[in-house]
């Protein structure tokens, strides 16, 4: 059930009738006609822009269209008034019975309320985290992991066929550095004194890896040049780091469907196949790039390279894909990886990158556009920095990591639920302040607590009602008489519940899961406001002493709130609380 979609369908049906009657000309497109909440709730329950968007193509005045549309819509039993405002907006007020029926519809629908078939089974690949396998995940990865996971859940909830994927960057020079760092820990495990040169990884997390390597190979690599051990230790260390990363992700409640190795692209012809595809389209050529904009580096000199004509697909400059020595640039395997995604049959791709990858967006979009002949869209979402605070001061680096605060540090401090919700209280491209003290406060200022407390409050009511002998199972509540719910605070809750299906589709369409967190906070606010009004007005309390029917009608409304909160928290990967400590 989607009231906004239902009313939009009514508007479109009415416009079609007006066309048949000659009030509107033939051939008008209604795709941009919307029905949404008015900016000011005092103006009504819903508003439509129909007259505004149709006036120009219809060659009519907006108010003339709006007035004709209003007259017809007023005949519908659900609409008590249709008022023209301003240049031609149409504000609608719905009969109270519409809002009274909504909680019952939610209870009947259960977990299906708000779910959408908007995605129509479209196959979407969401790639996120994809951290270099050189150490534990840090707090920046945490935000990307939470955002990507919530976005994947949101898209699935809205009817997409989603694959969660992690791209293992195990083909570059950083894994050689990892292998050398593990070798030093291996020597240390054998009792040798070691020093970590600049550029190696000194974190304590490699101590156990060095000891595990000693247990596996004994003294086989002692006093040996790296030509004897580099390849083997690289594989061993990469696997150990991926085990650590998987454990960190599990701690956060993130489980991937697929892990794709960059190394699998080398020596298998996959990079060559991707470049050949672009070459066949006339997009690969030998050329010389212009010097970088701004100050030209002293060591810069023009040289002929193999280039991808990415400007043909929206990039600012063409991009090198092969070095002068014949080796591939870092961009070439990324092209091949996305070529693999395209050939796997995905209808849309989403990459979640850190803020430092902003300059990479256009070239990657150009590559996917070229590889898919413009048929597969790529949306790159950048997650901005997270600033950590504790006791009013910036949170210090992790000893075990060596240089940064880890995902594990954060989750161990506040738990996965708080971590995930707080990471979604800002849009992904805005910097986020994460204060360890504030996120654990039990106050309205803490959105995690505020939303979970709303759910827990209703669960408390359900327990007390059951103890009083009042049937509060969903089947009973869904048959309750809600005609007594007429107070503005009660109707405000019902109206907010009506927005959930619409919110889901908007958030999924814009790839913005933070909208779910914001909505849940607003819904919780309405529930808490109703609860607090009940402290002063006994007739608003959920439990009406001596009146089972009235209690059940009010509890049905509250129970509908928990259905939606539970669904929304499920998308965010947060557990709904049944009681608060």
C-alpha positions in Angstrom: 0.0 0.0 0.0 1.4 3.4 -1.1 -1.0 6.2 -0.5 1.1 8.7 -2.5 1.2 6.3 -5.4 -2.5 5.7 -5.1 -3.3 9.4 -5.1 -0.9 10.0 -8.0 -2.7 7.2 -9.9 -6.0 9.0 -9.2 -4.6 12.3 -10.5 -3.3 10.6 -13.7 -6.7 8.9 -14.2 -8.5 12.2 -13.8 -6.1 13.9 -16.2 -6.8 11.2 -18.7 -10.5 11.7 -18.3 -10.1 15.5 -18.8 -8.2 14.7 -22.0 -11.0 12.5 -23.2 -13.5 15.2 -22.4 -11.5 17.8 -24.3 -10.6 19.9 -21.2 -6.9 19.0 -22.0 -5.4 18.5 -25.4 -4.3 15.1 -26.7 -0.7 13.9 -26.4 0.3 15.3 -23.0 2.9 13.4 -21.1 2.2 12.8 -17.4 5.6 11.3 -16.3 6.6 14.5 -14.4 3.3 14.8 -12.5 4.0 14.2 -8.8 2.0 13.8 -5.6 4.0 14.5 -2.5 3.8 16.1 1.0 3.4 19.9 0.8 6.3 22.0 2.1 4.0 23.4 4.8 1.8 20.7 6.5 -0.7 23.5 7.1 -1.5 23.6 3.4 -2.9 20.1 3.4 -1.9 16.4 3.3 -0.6 16.1 -0.2 0.1 18.4 -3.1 0.4 17.9 -6.9 2.3 19.9 -9.5 0.1 18.6 -12.3 -1.2 22.0 -13.5 2.3 23.5 -13.3 4.0 20.9 -15.5 1.2 20.6 -18.0 0.4 24.3 -18.5 3.1 25.0 -21.1 2.6 21.9 -23.3 -1.2 22.3 -23.0 -1.0 26.0 -23.7 -3.3 26.7 -20.8 -3.0 28.8 -17.6 -1.9 26.6 -14.7 -4.7 27.9 -12.5 -7.3 26.9 -15.1 -6.0 23.4 -15.2 -5.7 23.2 -11.4 -9.3 24.4 -10.9 -10.7 21.9 -13.4 -8.6 19.1 -11.8 -9.7 20.2 -8.3 -13.4 20.0 -9.2 -13.0 16.4 -10.3 -10.7 15.2 -7.5 -13.2 16.5 -4.9 -15.6 13.8 -6.0 -13.4 11.1 -4.7 -14.5 9.9 -1.3 -10.9 10.0 0.0 -10.5 13.7 -0.6 -12.3 16.3 1.5 -10.9 19.3 -0.3 -8.8 20.2 -3.2 -7.5 23.8 -3.1 -5.6 25.7 -5.7 -2.6 27.7 -4.3 -0.2 30.2 -5.8 0.2 30.0 -9.5 -1.3 26.6 -9.8 -0.3 24.1 -7.1 -3.1 21.9 -5.9 -3.3 21.0 -2.2 -5.3 18.0 -1.2 -6.8 17.2 2.2 -7.7 13.6 2.9 -10.6 12.2 4.9 -9.6 11.1 8.4 -10.8 7.6 7.6 -7.8 7.3 5.2 -5.4 7.8 8.0 -7.3 5.6 10.4 -7.2 2.7 7.9 -3.5 2.9 7.3 -2.2 1.2 10.5 -4.5 -1.7 9.8 -3.2 -2.0 6.3 0.3 -2.0 7.6 -0.4 -4.7 10.1 -2.0 -6.8 7.4 0.9 -6.3 5.1 3.6 -6.8 7.8 7.1 -6.8 6.5 5.8 -6.3 2.9 4.7 -2.7 3.8 7.1 -0.3 2.0 8.7 -2.9 -0.1 8.7 -2.0 -3.8 9.0 -3.6 -7.2 10.6 -0.4 -8.5 13.8 -2.2 -9.3 12.0 -4.9 -11.4 14.7 -7.4 -10.7 17.4 -5.2 -12.3 20.8 -6.7 -11.6 23.0 -4.2 -9.7 26.6 -4.7 -8.6 27.5 -2.7 -5.5 31.3 -2.7 -5.0 32.4 -1.3 -1.6 35.2 -1.3 1.0 37.7 -2.8 -1.5 40.5 -1.8 0.9 44.1 -2.8 0.1 44.8 -6.1 1.8 47.7 -4.7 3.7 46.2 -4.2 7.2 43.0 -4.0 9.2 40.1 -1.8 8.1 40.3 1.8 9.4 37.5 4.2 10.3 37.3 5.6 6.7 36.7 2.0 5.4 34.1 1.7 8.2 32.0 4.5 6.7 32.3 3.1 3.2 31.4 -0.4 4.4 28.3 0.9 6.2 27.2 3.1 3.4 27.7 0.4 0.7 26.0 -2.3 2.8 23.0 -0.1 3.6 22.7 1.0 -0.1 22.8 -2.7 -1.2 20.0 -3.5 1.3 18.0 -0.5 0.3 18.2 -1.5 -3.4 17.2 -5.1 -2.6 14.2 -3.8 -0.5 13.2 -1.7 -3.6 13.1 -4.7 -5.9 16.7 -4.9 -7.3 18.8 -8.1 -7.6 21.9 -7.0 -5.8 25.4 -8.4 -5.6 27.7 -7.1 -2.9 31.3 -7.2 -4.1 34.7 -6.6 -2.7 37.6 -5.9 -5.1 40.8 -7.2 -3.6 43.7 -4.9 -4.6 46.3 -7.7 -4.6 48.0 -7.0 -7.9 50.1 -3.9 -7.1 53.3 -3.0 -5.4 51.7 -2.6 -2.0 51.4 -6.4 -1.6 55.2 -6.7 -2.1 55.6 -4.2 0.7 53.3 -6.3 2.8 55.3 -9.4 2.1 58.5 -7.6 3.2 56.8 -6.3 6.3 55.6 -9.8 7.2 59.1 -11.2 6.5 60.5 -8.8 9.2 57.9 -10.1 11.7 58.9 -13.6 10.6 62.5 -12.8 11.5 61.3 -11.3 14.8 59.4 -14.5 15.5 62.8 -16.2 15.2 64.2 -14.0 17.9 66.0 -11.5 15.7 66.0 -7.7 16.2 64.4 -5.9 13.3 63.8 -2.4 12.2 61.0 -1.3 9.9 62.2 1.0 7.1 60.1 3.9 5.9 57.3 2.6 3.6 56.8 -0.7 5.4 53.9 -1.6 7.7 55.0 -1.6 11.4 51.6 -2.3 12.9 51.3 -5.0 15.6 48.6 -6.8 13.5 51.5 -8.4 11.5 53.1 -10.0 14.6 50.6 -12.9 14.5 51.1 -13.3 10.8 54.9 -13.5 11.2 54.5 -16.2 13.9 52.0 -18.1 11.7 54.5 -18.0 8.9 57.2 -19.4 11.2 54.9 -22.2 12.2 54.3 -23.0 8.5 57.8 -22.9 7.1 60.1 -23.0 10.1 63.5 -21.5 9.2 63.2 -22.1 5.5 63.3 -18.4 4.7 66.0 -17.3 7.1 69.0 -15.7 5.6 67.5 -16.0 2.1 67.2 -13.3 -0.5 63.6 -12.1 -1.3 63.8 -13.9 -4.7 63.3 -17.1 -2.7 60.4 -16.0 -0.5 58.7 -12.9 -1.9 56.0 -14.6 -4.0 55.1 -17.2 -1.4 55.0 -14.7 1.5 52.9 -12.3 -0.6 50.2 -14.9 -1.1 50.4 -16.0 2.5 50.2 -12.5 3.9 47.4 -11.4 1.5 45.3 -14.4 2.6 46.0 -13.6 6.3 45.0 -10.0 5.8 41.8 -10.9 4.0 40.9 -13.3 6.8 41.4 -10.3 9.2 39.3 -8.0 6.9 36.5 -10.6 6.7 36.5 -10.9 10.4 36.3 -7.1 10.8 33.4 -6.9 8.3 31.6 -9.6 10.1 32.0 -7.7 13.4 30.2 -4.8 11.7 27.5 -7.1 10.2 28.8 -6.9 6.6 28.8 -10.0 4.5 29.9 -9.9 0.9 28.5 -12.0 -1.9 31.7 -11.9 -4.0 35.4 -11.2 -3.6 37.2 -10.4 -6.8 41.0 -10.6 -7.0 42.8 -8.0 -9.0 45.6 -10.5 -9.4 43.3 -12.8 -11.4 43.3 -10.2 -14.2 47.0 -10.6 -14.8 48.4 -13.3 -17.1 44.9 -14.5 -17.9 44.2 -12.3 -20.9 41.4 -10.4 -19.2 43.2 -7.0 -19.3 44.1 -7.6 -23.0 40.5 -8.6 -23.8 39.1 -5.4 -22.2 41.6 -3.2 -24.1 40.9 -5.1 -27.3 37.2 -4.3 -26.9 38.0 -0.6 -26.6 40.4 -0.8 -29.5 37.8 -2.3 -31.7 35.6 0.7 -31.0 38.4 3.1 -32.1 39.1 4.2 -28.6 42.7 3.1 -28.2 45.5 5.1 -29.9 49.2 6.1 -29.6 49.5 9.8 -28.6 51.2 12.4 -26.4 49.3 14.0 -23.5 49.4 17.7 -22.7 51.3 18.6 -19.5 49.3 18.7 -16.3 47.3 21.9 -15.7 49.0 24.5 -13.5 52.7 24.2 -12.6 54.5 21.7 -14.9 56.7 19.3 -12.9 60.4 19.7 -13.6 60.9 16.2 -14.7 57.9 16.2 -17.0 58.6 15.5 -20.7 56.2 14.7 -23.5 56.3 11.1 -24.5 54.2 8.9 -26.7 51.9 6.5 -24.8 49.0 4.1 -25.4 45.9 6.1 -24.5 42.3 5.5 -24.0 40.1 8.1 -25.7 38.0 8.6 -22.6 37.1 12.2 -23.7 34.7 10.5 -26.2 32.7 9.4 -23.1 32.7 12.5 -21.0 36.2 12.6 -19.4 38.3 15.7 -19.2 41.4 14.2 -20.8 42.4 11.0 -22.4 44.0 8.5 -20.1 47.2 6.4 -20.4 46.7 2.6 -20.1 50.2 1.4 -20.9 53.6 2.6 -19.7 56.5 3.3 -22.0 58.1 0.0 -20.8 55.0 -2.0 -22.0 53.6 -2.5 -18.5 50.0 -1.6 -17.7 49.1 1.5 -15.8 47.0 1.2 -12.7 44.0 2.2 -14.7 44.2 -0.8 -17.1 43.2 -3.5 -14.6 40.4 -1.3 -13.3 39.1 -1.1 -16.9 39.4 -4.9 -17.1 37.6 -5.4 -13.8 34.6 -3.3 -14.9 34.6 -5.0 -18.3 34.2 -8.2 -16.3 31.2 -6.7 -14.5 29.7 -5.7 -17.7 30.2 -9.1 -19.2 28.6 -10.7 -16.2 25.4 -9.1 -17.2 24.8 -6.4 -14.6 22.3 -3.8 -15.5 23.8 -1.1 -13.3 27.1 -0.6 -11.4 27.7 1.3 -8.2 31.2 1.9 -6.9 31.7 3.2 -3.3 35.1 5.0 -3.1 36.8 7.1 -0.4 36.9 10.9 -0.8 40.5 10.7 -2.1 39.3 9.0 -5.3 37.3 12.0 -6.5 39.6 12.5 -9.5 39.0 9.0 -10.6 35.3 9.3 -11.1 35.1 10.6 -14.7 37.6 8.2 -16.1 35.9 5.2 -14.6 32.5 6.4 -15.8 34.0 6.9 -19.3 35.4 3.4 -19.3 32.1 1.7 -18.3 30.2 3.9 -20.8 32.6 2.8 -23.6 32.7 -0.9 -22.6 28.9 -1.2 -22.4 28.1 1.1 -25.3 26.4 3.4 -22.9 24.0 0.7 -21.8 25.2 0.1 -18.2 25.2 3.2 -15.9 28.0 3.5 -13.3 27.3 5.6 -10.2 30.3 6.4 -8.1 29.6 7.4 -4.5 32.3 9.1 -2.5 32.3 8.8 1.2 33.9 11.7 3.0 36.2 11.7 6.1 35.2 10.7 9.6 36.5 12.8 12.4 36.7 10.9 15.7 36.4 12.6 19.1 36.5 11.3 22.7 36.3 13.3 25.9 36.2 16.4 23.8 39.5 15.6 22.1 40.4 14.0 18.7 40.6 10.2 19.2 44.2 8.9 19.1 45.5 6.4 16.6 45.4 2.7 17.2 48.5 1.1 18.7 47.8 -2.2 17.0 47.3 -0.5 13.6 50.4 1.7 13.8 49.0 4.7 12.1 45.2 4.8 12.2 42.0 4.0 14.2 40.6 0.7 13.1 37.1 -0.5 12.4 37.5 -2.9 15.3 38.5 0.0 17.7 35.2 1.8 16.8 33.0 -1.2 17.1 34.5 -2.4 20.3 33.9 1.0 21.8 30.2 1.5 20.8 28.9 -1.7 19.2 27.9 -2.4 15.6 24.4 -0.9 15.8 25.6 2.5 17.0 28.5 2.5 14.6 26.2 1.8 11.6 23.5 4.2 12.4 25.8 7.1 13.2 27.7 6.5 10.0 24.4 7.1 8.2 23.4 10.3 10.0 25.1 12.4 7.3 25.0 12.2 3.5 27.9 10.2 2.2 29.6 13.2 0.6 29.6 15.3 3.9 32.3 15.0 6.6 31.0 13.2 9.6 31.9 13.9 13.3 31.8 10.8 15.4 31.9 11.6 19.1 32.2 8.4 21.2 30.6 10.1 24.2 27.6 11.6 22.4 26.8 8.5 20.4 26.3 6.6 23.7 24.1 9.3 25.3 20.5 8.4 26.1 18.9 11.6 24.8 17.1 13.0 21.8 20.4 14.4 20.6 21.5 10.8 20.0 19.5 9.6 16.9 20.4 5.9 17.5 19.0 5.9 21.0 16.0 8.0 20.0 14.9 5.6 17.3 15.6 2.4 19.2 13.8 3.9 22.3 10.7 4.5 20.2 10.7 0.8 19.2 11.4 -0.3 22.8 8.6 1.9 24.2 6.0 0.2 22.0 7.4 -3.2 22.9 6.9 -2.2 26.5 3.3 -1.3 25.8 2.7 -4.6 24.1 4.1 -6.5 27.1 2.0 -4.6 29.6 -1.2 -5.1 27.5 -0.5 -8.8 27.3 -0.1 -8.9 31.1 -3.4 -7.1 31.4 -5.1 -9.8 29.3 -5.5 -7.6 26.2 -4.9 -9.5 22.9 -2.3 -7.6 21.0 -1.3 -10.1 18.3 -1.2 -8.5 14.8 -4.2 -10.5 13.6 -6.3 -9.1 16.4 -5.0 -5.6 16.1 -5.5 -5.5 12.3 -9.2 -5.9 12.9 -9.5 -3.2 15.5 -11.8 -0.2 15.1 -9.5 2.9 14.7 -12.3 5.4 14.1 -11.6 6.9 17.6 -8.1 8.0 16.5 -8.8 11.6 15.7 -6.3 13.6 17.7 -3.8 15.6 15.7 -0.9 13.8 17.4 -2.3 10.4 16.4 -3.0 11.5 12.9 0.6 12.9 12.6 2.0 9.4 13.3 -0.3 7.9 10.7 0.7 10.5 8.1 4.4 9.9 8.8 3.8 6.1 8.3 2.2 6.9 5.0 5.4 8.4 3.7 7.5 5.2 4.2 6.9 3.5 0.8 7.5 6.8 -1.0 10.7 7.4 1.0 12.0 4.0 0.1 11.6 4.6 -3.6 13.2 8.0 -3.4 16.2 6.8 -1.4 16.7 3.9 -3.7 16.4 6.0 -6.8 18.9 8.5 -5.5 21.2 6.0 -3.9 20.9 7.8 -0.6 20.4 5.4 2.4 20.9 8.3 4.8 17.3 9.3 4.0 16.1 6.2 5.8 18.0 7.2 9.0 16.5 10.7 8.8 13.0 9.4 8.2 13.2 7.0 11.2 14.3 9.8 13.4 11.3 11.9 12.3 8.9 8.9 12.8 10.4 8.3 16.3 9.9 12.0 17.1 6.2 11.7 16.2 5.8 8.6 18.3 7.6 10.2 21.3 5.5 13.4 20.9 2.3 11.3 21.1 3.6 9.4 24.1 4.5 12.7 25.9 1.0 14.2 25.1 -0.4 11.2 26.8 1.3 12.2 30.0 -0.9 15.3 30.1 -4.0 13.9 28.3 -4.9 10.4 29.5 -7.2 9.9 26.5 -4.1 9.6 24.3 -2.4 6.9 26.3 -1.9 3.6 24.5 -3.4 1.7 27.4 -6.9 2.8 28.3 -7.9 1.4 31.6 -11.1 -0.6 31.4 -11.5 -0.2 27.7 -10.0 -3.0 25.7 -11.3 -1.8 22.3 -9.8 1.7 22.7 -6.5 0.2 23.9 -6.3 -2.1 20.9 -7.0 0.8 18.5 -4.2 2.9 19.9 -1.8 0.0 20.2 -2.5 -0.9 16.6 -1.2 2.5 15.6 1.9 2.1 17.8 2.5 -1.5 16.6 2.4 -0.2 13.0 5.2 2.2 14.0 7.4 -0.7 15.1 6.8 -2.5 11.8 8.2 0.4 9.9 11.0 1.1 12.3 12.1 -2.5 12.2 12.0 -2.5 8.4 14.0 0.7 8.3 16.6 -0.4 10.8 16.9 -3.7 8.9 17.9 -1.7 5.8 20.5 0.1 7.8 21.7 -3.2 9.4 20.7 -2.1 12.9 18.8 -4.3 15.4 15.5 -2.9 16.7 15.6 -2.8 20.6 12.8 -4.4 22.5 13.9 -2.8 25.8 16.5 -0.2 26.8 18.9 -0.6 29.6 
